[in-house]
Amino acid sequence: MGFYLAFGTVLLLLAITAPLALLFGFGGAIAARSHVLPLSWFGKGYIAIVRGVPDIAFFLFFVIALDQGIEWLRHKVKCPDWDQPIRQGSDFLVCDIAKMPLGTSPQWIHEIYGFTLAVVTFAIVFGAFAANVLHGAMTAVPRAQIETAEAYGMTRRQAFWRITVPQMWTYALPGLSNLWMVLIKATPLLFLLGVEDIVYWARELGGSKTAKFTEYPHGDWRMWYFLALLVFYLAFTKVSEVVLARISARLSHGQATIGGEAQRKAA
């Protein structure tokens, strides 16, 4: 059942992370385009730094840093009388009531906490890539349309929300489609974050020398388990391609793009 439920964990991760990463990306793109220099520097720095760090390094570093940051804040609030250093060599020691989650918490609390850290990390990483895509899409909207909207009396903000945002999705969708595919392929990184995903269960149930071997004795079946994962990911990406193609056709309708021109010729 753990193996079957792990498929739900992956789908839930994608369902939560995709819109959250898009939100991060939209905010990052707006910040990068801002005329306020500190905000523009922040947006461009977020995009450059996160995109420039290897995903696996960012996942391992950020999760540890975020977890320790939360525990450090709780430690300062809940244990003000603590007189020992928190960092002792390579150890990070806080009082028991400041740990996240508490050692006495049930297992499902530990799993939800780890899953939440994974969602935040995925959203920040892929939000930076989405921000770069959306920033380029906003720039691709013809400037003449913005100037026409302003000539009709729209403010810069009104022109952005009524002209730029509705039309940018046509230009952004190819990049966002690729990003969605990369996000699907990146879900096995959950295994590195301590979440029992399908890769973890495939290794545990398929291997003949793991902790689950004594419960389910058998030979080395990892090839068959990972073959099932291969089929799952290929089927999922194929369904995603079909859905994204329909969305692209819908967004291209009536637009002055290659897709829109192809639809007009076909009609």
KAUR-V967683 format. One record per residue. N is the residue number from 1. RES is the residue in three letters. PSI is psi in radians with two decimals (* if undefined). OMEGA is omega in whole degrees, 0 to 359 (999 if undefined). D_LAST is the distance of its C-alpha to the last C-alpha in Angstrom with 2 decimals. Layout:
n->N res->RES psi->PSI omega->OMEGA d_last->D_LAST
n->N res->RES psi->PSI omega->OMEGA d_last->D_LAST
//
This chain:
n->1 res->MET psi->-0.60 omega->177 d_last->50.85
n->2 res->GLY psi->-0.67 omega->179 d_last->50.81
n->3 res->PHE psi->-0.76 omega->180 d_last->48.48
n->4 res->TYR psi->-0.72 omega->180 d_last->46.07
n->5 res->LEU psi->-0.44 omega->180 d_last->46.25
n->6 res->ALA psi->-0.52 omega->175 d_last->45.53
n->7 res->PHE psi->-0.68 omega->176 d_last->41.92
n->8 res->GLY psi->-0.61 omega->177 d_last->41.71
n->9 res->THR psi->-0.75 omega->179 d_last->43.25
n->10 res->VAL psi->-0.79 omega->180 d_last->40.56
n->11 res->LEU psi->-0.67 omega->178 d_last->37.73
n->12 res->LEU psi->-0.69 omega->177 d_last->39.59
n->13 res->LEU psi->-0.80 omega->180 d_last->40.02
n->14 res->LEU psi->-0.71 omega->182 d_last->36.29
n->15 res->ALA psi->-0.57 omega->181 d_last->35.52
n->16 res->ILE psi->-0.73 omega->187 d_last->38.05
n->17 res->THR psi->-0.69 omega->185 d_last->37.76
n->18 res->ALA psi->-0.94 omega->178 d_last->34.00
n->19 res->PRO psi->-0.57 omega->179 d_last->33.83
n->20 res->LEU psi->-0.73 omega->177 d_last->37.27
n->21 res->ALA psi->-0.65 omega->177 d_last->36.38
n->22 res->LEU psi->-0.66 omega->177 d_last->33.26
n->23 res->LEU psi->-0.78 omega->176 d_last->35.65
n->24 res->PHE psi->-0.76 omega->181 d_last->38.06
n->25 res->GLY psi->-0.72 omega->180 d_last->35.34
n->26 res->PHE psi->-0.74 omega->178 d_last->34.08
n->27 res->GLY psi->-0.72 omega->179 d_last->37.71
n->28 res->GLY psi->-0.68 omega->179 d_last->38.45
n->29 res->ALA psi->-0.73 omega->178 d_last->35.51
n->30 res->ILE psi->-0.73 omega->179 d_last->36.56
n->31 res->ALA psi->-0.72 omega->181 d_last->40.14
n->32 res->ALA psi->-0.50 omega->180 d_last->39.34
n->33 res->ARG psi->-0.09 omega->185 d_last->37.59
n->34 res->SER psi->2.58 omega->176 d_last->40.47
n->35 res->HIS psi->-0.11 omega->175 d_last->42.65
n->36 res->VAL psi->2.00 omega->188 d_last->45.67
n->37 res->LEU psi->-0.85 omega->179 d_last->47.08
n->38 res->PRO psi->-0.69 omega->179 d_last->48.63
n->39 res->LEU psi->-0.69 omega->178 d_last->45.44
n->40 res->SER psi->-0.72 omega->177 d_last->43.39
n->41 res->TRP psi->-0.71 omega->179 d_last->45.96
n->42 res->PHE psi->-0.82 omega->181 d_last->45.81
n->43 res->GLY psi->-0.81 omega->180 d_last->42.02
n->44 res->LYS psi->-0.62 omega->178 d_last->42.00
n->45 res->GLY psi->-0.72 omega->177 d_last->45.10
n->46 res->TYR psi->-0.81 omega->181 d_last->43.62
n->47 res->ILE psi->-0.79 omega->185 d_last->40.56
n->48 res->ALA psi->-0.77 omega->185 d_last->42.72
n->49 res->ILE psi->-0.87 omega->184 d_last->45.55
n->50 res->VAL psi->-0.68 omega->179 d_last->43.70
n->51 res->ARG psi->-0.44 omega->183 d_last->41.22
n->52 res->GLY psi->-0.22 omega->181 d_last->44.19
n->53 res->VAL psi->2.31 omega->177 d_last->46.28
n->54 res->PRO psi->2.43 omega->185 d_last->45.68
n->55 res->ASP psi->-0.79 omega->185 d_last->44.30
n->56 res->ILE psi->-0.63 omega->178 d_last->47.22
n->57 res->ALA psi->-0.72 omega->179 d_last->49.76
n->58 res->PHE psi->-0.71 omega->180 d_last->48.18
n->59 res->PHE psi->-0.80 omega->183 d_last->48.03
n->60 res->LEU psi->-0.69 omega->182 d_last->51.68
n->61 res->PHE psi->-0.85 omega->188 d_last->52.94
n->62 res->PHE psi->-0.70 omega->181 d_last->51.03
n->63 res->VAL psi->-0.75 omega->178 d_last->51.75
n->64 res->ILE psi->-0.79 omega->181 d_last->55.46
n->65 res->ALA psi->-0.75 omega->180 d_last->55.58
n->66 res->LEU psi->-0.76 omega->180 d_last->53.81
n->67 res->ASP psi->-0.80 omega->180 d_last->56.04
n->68 res->GLN psi->-0.57 omega->177 d_last->59.18
n->69 res->GLY psi->-0.73 omega->178 d_last->58.17
n->70 res->ILE psi->-0.79 omega->180 d_last->57.84
n->71 res->GLU psi->-0.63 omega->179 d_last->61.18
n->72 res->TRP psi->-0.74 omega->178 d_last->62.85
n->73 res->LEU psi->-0.76 omega->178 d_last->61.89
n->74 res->ARG psi->-0.63 omega->180 d_last->63.06
n->75 res->HIS psi->-0.74 omega->180 d_last->66.23
n->76 res->LYS psi->-0.57 omega->182 d_last->67.06
n->77 res->VAL psi->-0.79 omega->188 d_last->66.69
n->78 res->LYS psi->-0.38 omega->183 d_last->68.29
n->79 res->CYS psi->1.11 omega->182 d_last->70.98
n->80 res->PRO psi->-0.34 omega->182 d_last->72.40
n->81 res->ASP psi->0.07 omega->181 d_last->75.80
n->82 res->TRP psi->2.16 omega->185 d_last->74.56
n->83 res->ASP psi->0.13 omega->179 d_last->76.84
n->84 res->GLN psi->2.63 omega->178 d_last->75.48
n->85 res->PRO psi->2.48 omega->180 d_last->72.86
n->86 res->ILE psi->-0.72 omega->178 d_last->69.38
n->87 res->ARG psi->2.07 omega->178 d_last->68.75
n->88 res->GLN psi->1.62 omega->185 d_last->71.48
n->89 res->GLY psi->-2.16 omega->178 d_last->70.65
n->90 res->SER psi->0.02 omega->181 d_last->67.40
n->91 res->ASP psi->2.55 omega->176 d_last->67.72
n->92 res->PHE psi->1.83 omega->188 d_last->66.03
n->93 res->LEU psi->2.16 omega->173 d_last->68.36
n->94 res->VAL psi->2.92 omega->179 d_last->67.88
n->95 res->CYS psi->2.74 omega->187 d_last->69.73
n->96 res->ASP psi->-0.65 omega->184 d_last->68.71
n->97 res->ILE psi->-0.12 omega->179 d_last->67.38
n->98 res->ALA psi->-0.14 omega->183 d_last->65.01
n->99 res->LYS psi->2.58 omega->179 d_last->63.23
n->100 res->MET psi->2.08 omega->346 d_last->59.60
n->101 res->PRO psi->3.04 omega->180 d_last->59.48
n->102 res->LEU psi->2.60 omega->180 d_last->63.09
n->103 res->GLY psi->-0.43 omega->180 d_last->64.88
n->104 res->THR psi->-0.04 omega->181 d_last->65.70
n->105 res->SER psi->2.59 omega->178 d_last->62.10
n->106 res->PRO psi->2.88 omega->185 d_last->60.61
n->107 res->GLN psi->-0.61 omega->183 d_last->58.34
n->108 res->TRP psi->-0.48 omega->176 d_last->55.16
n->109 res->ILE psi->-0.76 omega->178 d_last->55.87
n->110 res->HIS psi->-0.71 omega->181 d_last->56.09
n->111 res->GLU psi->-0.72 omega->179 d_last->52.81
n->112 res->ILE psi->-0.69 omega->180 d_last->50.96
n->113 res->TYR psi->-0.81 omega->178 d_last->52.49
n->114 res->GLY psi->-0.68 omega->179 d_last->51.45
n->115 res->PHE psi->-0.68 omega->179 d_last->47.92
n->116 res->THR psi->-0.76 omega->176 d_last->47.71
n->117 res->LEU psi->-0.68 omega->180 d_last->48.89
n->118 res->ALA psi->-0.75 omega->180 d_last->46.25
n->119 res->VAL psi->-0.81 omega->180 d_last->43.45
n->120 res->VAL psi->-0.75 omega->181 d_last->44.70
n->121 res->THR psi->-0.81 omega->178 d_last->45.00
n->122 res->PHE psi->-0.75 omega->183 d_last->41.54
n->123 res->ALA psi->-0.72 omega->180 d_last->40.06
n->124 res->ILE psi->-0.77 omega->182 d_last->41.98
n->125 res->VAL psi->-0.94 omega->184 d_last->41.11
n->126 res->PHE psi->-0.34 omega->173 d_last->37.39
n->127 res->GLY psi->-0.60 omega->178 d_last->37.27
n->128 res->ALA psi->-0.73 omega->177 d_last->38.35
n->129 res->PHE psi->-0.70 omega->178 d_last->35.49
n->130 res->ALA psi->-0.65 omega->178 d_last->33.02
n->131 res->ALA psi->-0.71 omega->179 d_last->34.67
n->132 res->ASN psi->-0.71 omega->179 d_last->34.09
n->133 res->VAL psi->-0.82 omega->182 d_last->30.37
n->134 res->LEU psi->-0.62 omega->178 d_last->29.96
n->135 res->HIS psi->-0.75 omega->177 d_last->32.12
n->136 res->GLY psi->-0.65 omega->180 d_last->29.90
n->137 res->ALA psi->-0.69 omega->177 d_last->26.74
n->138 res->MET psi->-0.67 omega->180 d_last->28.49
n->139 res->THR psi->-0.49 omega->183 d_last->29.42
n->140 res->ALA psi->-0.32 omega->177 d_last->25.89
n->141 res->VAL psi->2.22 omega->184 d_last->24.70
n->142 res->PRO psi->2.27 omega->181 d_last->24.86
n->143 res->ARG psi->-0.52 omega->181 d_last->28.33
n->144 res->ALA psi->-0.58 omega->180 d_last->27.28
n->145 res->GLN psi->-0.65 omega->178 d_last->25.64
n->146 res->ILE psi->-0.75 omega->180 d_last->28.94
n->147 res->GLU psi->-0.65 omega->177 d_last->30.94
n->148 res->THR psi->-0.75 omega->179 d_last->28.94
n->149 res->ALA psi->-0.72 omega->179 d_last->29.56
n->150 res->GLU psi->-0.57 omega->178 d_last->33.22
n->151 res->ALA psi->-0.49 omega->178 d_last->33.42
n->152 res->TYR psi->0.01 omega->174 d_last->32.41
n->153 res->GLY psi->0.05 omega->178 d_last->35.37
n->154 res->MET psi->2.52 omega->172 d_last->34.09
n->155 res->THR psi->2.95 omega->179 d_last->36.57
n->156 res->ARG psi->-0.68 omega->179 d_last->35.82
n->157 res->ARG psi->-0.75 omega->179 d_last->35.73
n->158 res->GLN psi->-0.72 omega->179 d_last->33.34
n->159 res->ALA psi->-0.61 omega->180 d_last->30.96
n->160 res->PHE psi->-0.86 omega->185 d_last->31.18
n->161 res->TRP psi->-0.50 omega->184 d_last->30.45
n->162 res->ARG psi->-0.41 omega->182 d_last->27.84
n->163 res->ILE psi->-0.95 omega->186 d_last->25.96
n->164 res->THR psi->-0.90 omega->185 d_last->26.86
n->165 res->VAL psi->-0.82 omega->180 d_last->27.02
n->166 res->PRO psi->-0.55 omega->185 d_last->23.71
n->167 res->GLN psi->-0.32 omega->185 d_last->21.80
n->168 res->MET psi->-0.43 omega->184 d_last->24.00
n->169 res->TRP psi->-0.54 omega->178 d_last->22.80
n->170 res->THR psi->-0.70 omega->180 d_last->19.59
n->171 res->TYR psi->-0.47 omega->184 d_last->22.00
n->172 res->ALA psi->-0.42 omega->188 d_last->24.62
n->173 res->LEU psi->-0.73 omega->178 d_last->22.79
n->174 res->PRO psi->-0.77 omega->179 d_last->23.10
n->175 res->GLY psi->-0.70 omega->178 d_last->26.78
n->176 res->LEU psi->-0.57 omega->177 d_last->27.37
n->177 res->SER psi->-0.78 omega->177 d_last->25.83
n->178 res->ASN psi->-0.68 omega->180 d_last->28.35
n->179 res->LEU psi->-0.65 omega->177 d_last->31.03
n->180 res->TRP psi->-0.72 omega->178 d_last->30.41
n->181 res->MET psi->-0.72 omega->179 d_last->30.88
n->182 res->VAL psi->-0.65 omega->178 d_last->34.05
n->183 res->LEU psi->-0.70 omega->177 d_last->35.28
n->184 res->ILE psi->-0.78 omega->182 d_last->34.99
n->185 res->LYS psi->-0.35 omega->182 d_last->36.96
n->186 res->ALA psi->-0.13 omega->182 d_last->39.50
n->187 res->THR psi->-0.50 omega->175 d_last->40.56
n->188 res->PRO psi->-0.24 omega->176 d_last->43.44
n->189 res->LEU psi->-0.23 omega->174 d_last->45.08
n->190 res->LEU psi->-0.58 omega->180 d_last->46.16
n->191 res->PHE psi->-0.63 omega->179 d_last->48.87
n->192 res->LEU psi->-0.41 omega->182 d_last->50.32
n->193 res->LEU psi->0.12 omega->177 d_last->50.49
n->194 res->GLY psi->0.12 omega->178 d_last->52.61
n->195 res->VAL psi->2.33 omega->183 d_last->49.99
n->196 res->GLU psi->1.51 omega->182 d_last->50.27
n->197 res->ASP psi->-2.96 omega->185 d_last->46.73
n->198 res->ILE psi->-0.52 omega->178 d_last->45.55
n->199 res->VAL psi->-0.73 omega->178 d_last->46.82
n->200 res->TYR psi->-0.83 omega->183 d_last->50.25
n->201 res->TRP psi->-0.58 omega->177 d_last->50.48
n->202 res->ALA psi->-0.69 omega->179 d_last->49.24
n->203 res->ARG psi->-0.76 omega->183 d_last->52.01
n->204 res->GLU psi->-0.78 omega->183 d_last->54.63
n->205 res->LEU psi->-0.51 omega->181 d_last->53.99
n->206 res->GLY psi->-0.48 omega->182 d_last->53.24
n->207 res->GLY psi->2.72 omega->180 d_last->56.14
n->208 res->SER psi->0.00 omega->181 d_last->59.64
n->209 res->LYS psi->0.86 omega->179 d_last->61.53
n->210 res->THR psi->-3.12 omega->182 d_last->60.07
n->211 res->ALA psi->-0.48 omega->181 d_last->61.30
n->212 res->LYS psi->-0.06 omega->184 d_last->59.56
n->213 res->PHE psi->-0.68 omega->182 d_last->61.23
n->214 res->THR psi->-0.47 omega->180 d_last->64.33
n->215 res->GLU psi->-0.61 omega->182 d_last->62.32
n->216 res->TYR psi->1.33 omega->183 d_last->60.06
n->217 res->PRO psi->2.26 omega->179 d_last->61.95
n->218 res->HIS psi->3.10 omega->177 d_last->59.89
n->219 res->GLY psi->-2.92 omega->180 d_last->59.09
n->220 res->ASP psi->1.81 omega->182 d_last->56.56
n->221 res->TRP psi->0.24 omega->185 d_last->53.25
n->222 res->ARG psi->-0.59 omega->180 d_last->51.29
n->223 res->MET psi->-0.69 omega->183 d_last->49.10
n->224 res->TRP psi->-0.67 omega->178 d_last->47.83
n->225 res->TYR psi->-0.79 omega->180 d_last->47.32
n->226 res->PHE psi->-0.43 omega->173 d_last->45.40
n->227 res->LEU psi->-0.67 omega->176 d_last->43.37
n->228 res->ALA psi->-0.68 omega->177 d_last->42.36
n->229 res->LEU psi->-0.65 omega->178 d_last->41.35
n->230 res->LEU psi->-0.82 omega->179 d_last->39.30
n->231 res->VAL psi->-0.74 omega->180 d_last->37.37
n->232 res->PHE psi->-0.85 omega->183 d_last->36.95
n->233 res->TYR psi->-0.68 omega->178 d_last->35.55
n->234 res->LEU psi->-0.74 omega->179 d_last->33.20
n->235 res->ALA psi->-0.70 omega->181 d_last->31.84
n->236 res->PHE psi->-0.76 omega->179 d_last->31.56
n->237 res->THR psi->-0.57 omega->178 d_last->29.69
n->238 res->LYS psi->-0.78 omega->177 d_last->27.24
n->239 res->VAL psi->-0.70 omega->179 d_last->26.53
n->240 res->SER psi->-0.70 omega->179 d_last->26.20
n->241 res->GLU psi->-0.74 omega->180 d_last->23.62
n->242 res->VAL psi->-0.81 omega->181 d_last->21.40
n->243 res->VAL psi->-0.77 omega->181 d_last->21.89
n->244 res->LEU psi->-0.60 omega->178 d_last->21.38
n->245 res->ALA psi->-0.68 omega->178 d_last->18.10
n->246 res->ARG psi->-0.68 omega->177 d_last->16.78
n->247 res->ILE psi->-0.72 omega->179 d_last->18.39
n->248 res->SER psi->-0.73 omega->179 d_last->16.88
n->249 res->ALA psi->-0.67 omega->179 d_last->13.28
n->250 res->ARG psi->-0.75 omega->181 d_last->14.38
n->251 res->LEU psi->-0.48 omega->182 d_last->16.16
n->252 res->SER psi->-0.22 omega->184 d_last->13.56
n->253 res->HIS psi->2.09 omega->177 d_last->11.14
n->254 res->GLY psi->0.06 omega->182 d_last->11.52
n->255 res->GLN psi->2.66 omega->178 d_last->14.08
n->256 res->ALA psi->1.08 omega->180 d_last->15.06
n->257 res->THR psi->3.05 omega->179 d_last->15.32
n->258 res->ILE psi->-0.75 omega->179 d_last->14.31
n->259 res->GLY psi->-0.73 omega->179 d_last->12.48
n->260 res->GLY psi->-0.67 omega->178 d_last->10.66
n->261 res->GLU psi->-0.67 omega->178 d_last->9.88
n->262 res->ALA psi->-0.67 omega->178 d_last->8.64
n->263 res->GLN psi->-0.67 omega->179 d_last->6.16
n->264 res->ARG psi->-0.69 omega->178 d_last->5.10
n->265 res->LYS psi->-0.68 omega->179 d_last->5.40
n->266 res->ALA psi->-0.63 omega->179 d_last->3.81
n->267 res->ALA psi->* omega->999 d_last->0.00
//
